[in-house]
Amino acid sequence: MVMVRRNLELRIEVILAFIVFTALATFFFTYLSTQKFSLQQNSTSLTSGQSTFTVTPNLTRNVTFLHAPAVDNQGNGVVTTLEVDAVPGTGRTLVDIQNLLFFTDTQSSIQTAKSVAEQISGIDASKIDLIYSINTSAQIIEGPSAGAALTIATIAALENKTLNSSVVITGTINPDGTIGPVGGVVAKAEAAKEVGAKIFLVPIGQGTQTTYQPQTTCQTQGQFTFCQTQYQSVTTNVNTTVGIQVVEVGTIQEALKYFLS
């Protein structure tokens, strides 16, 4: 009697295990089918002119590299390497700065660069994450002077285009796509030339630089010496002084012609 009861319990356990297994398998199959349908429904094609950016999960990322001259906290010209990655996402703007001290004005330039890049390319980045990386030997880069370069790199990443590595640019970026003035143009030109750049794009009016040099004259009267310092303006041509082709540009559209040629 005990043996029969035991056999009956074993059969019941086997039947219950089979029912549970069947239910789990059905749930798992249904879940995978739903996910596949969901991924197909979420695929979006964003088109700008002849450029198409299809935003789908696991899409191979678009990566753009661009040299950008800068001035470090010691006033020396350095060349940074900007990297912009465009990957499927939710419209986030991410910054990978590693050990670099990144100032808020440069962060603001990134936001403006992204906005202008969307306007010029016609690509909606609401489903694209843009990841910005800045690589340099300097520990501190400040100021918004990389704004124009950030905008160029963002457009190239969105449109999956390759930039001319022999061209570099300095200049701030304005919301309307115009390029604003910067400082340290001569130091940046020298740094650009050192890394092999052939063309240096600068804001309108900054192909020449005016500096003021002190000139001191003294006169002695009796036991007293009177000195007077006056500052004389000296205008230099960056092209001639540094030995690199300098081109003035007023907008991002003008600059793109050199980078995409």
Summary of the structure (lengths in Angstrom):
residues: 261
radius of gyration: 30.3
end to end distance: 92.7
largest distance: 135.9
contacts: 801
relative contact order: 0.13
helix: 37%
strand: 37%
